[in-house]
Structures are given as structure tokens and as C-alpha cells.
Amino acid sequence: MKRNKDITKYKTPSGQVRYKFKVYVGKDEETGNSIQARKQGFKSYDDALKSYFEIKDKIAKGTYTGNENKKHKFSKLYELWLANYELTVKPSTLHNTKMFFDNHILPDLGNLYVEKITTLRCQKVINKWFDELPKTYKKIYNLASNIFEYAVNNDLIVKNPMKRTIKPKLQREKKPFTNFYSKEELNEYLEACKKKENPRVYLFFRILAYTGM
């Protein structure tokens, strides 16, 4: 099968084989220069070919933005998202949101590129947040997920890795039942049962009490 001439093979400094490609996008309206989309680092020709056709399809549909080839830090996208978010909430809500990001989300994800953050990485930080704040970690999860959704909506990533994680559940502590009658209380109750007109009442509760039923 004839291979795509736009996809070429190269070696990394460590000697590993990788694939890269470039795609003609069009002309810059201001400068008249040609615009090309370039991607590299693919471990196989088939992976490179799949990405190649995905970009070609976006170019044909007019949905290619150029952001597909750039890396975007989580912290930078948070700043862009926050600029819009703060216009929609109360000051108290904004304060709490910033607190969650500053104390939990950004320390764990802020310096990472969203294009490189995997579901496995998200699962690890979710488990960490659950250990630290089991009753409020879902709020942290939702806020972090908003940044990935912002990236998806701006064509920076294809899927939100947060949505594919498993959210831990807080197990309810089972308390032992201790509300038993003392011997004196039981005898007092049974004496009261004797005074009932129906003798079966006393018989019924005595059987329950002395057989452990």
C-alpha cells in the first residue's frame, strides 16, 4: 500500500522511531504566507495518518483553528475560563471557586498541558482530593472538569478526561445497635404485658425475649 508522502519517519535523540507530518492549511489573509499544520511524535504511521486525516477534515469543513498544534497549560486555560466565569456568579461564589483552584486544583494540574493530561492522571488527583476532602471533593471535581470542557469547546482537546474517571463514594459508617432493654427494664415491660386482657401478649413477648428471636 502506498504511503502518504506528507508523513515522514524520524528518530528522536534517544534513537526511537517516530512519525510526523505537515498539512497545507491555506494562505494568511494579512501576509499572504502559506500556513501549514505540523504535528510530530507519533509512535506509529497509522496514528500519524489518523491525525493527518482528522486535520484535513477540519480544514475542509472550515473548523480548523490552528490551536490543534499548540500546547496549553491548564493554569492558562483556567485564567481564560475565569474571566468569563466571574461575570456570571456572585462575589462569594467567585471567592470560593478561586479558593478551590488555588488550594487544590492548580497545585495538582496547573503546570500540566491539557493535551497531555490523561484519564489516569485525573483519576489519581480525584482520589487524592477524595482523601483530603471526602465531603466536598465533588465540587473540586466539577470545577476542574469545567476547564477541560472549556478546552473541548475551543477545539484544543477532543474529549474531557475527567468525565471518564470513577468518582469514589463516601461509605456510611454503620453504628452498632445498642438500644436494648436492661434486665430490670425487660421485667418491668413483661409485667405490664401480664396486665393485658389477652394473655397471648405476655406469651408472645416473653418468647421473643428469652429465645433471642
Buried (B, 14 or more C-beta within 10 A) or exposed (E): EEEEEBBBEEEEEEEEEBBBBBBEBEEEEEEEEEBEBEBBEBEEBEEBBEBBEBBBEBBEEEEBEEBBBEEBBBBEBBEBBBEEBEEEEEEEEBEBBBEBBEEBBBEBBBEBBBBEBEBEBBBEBBBBBBEEBEEEBBBBBEBBBBBBBBBBEBBBBEEBBBEEBEEBEEEEEEEEEEEEEEEEEBEEEBEEBEEEEEEEBBEEBBEEBEEEE
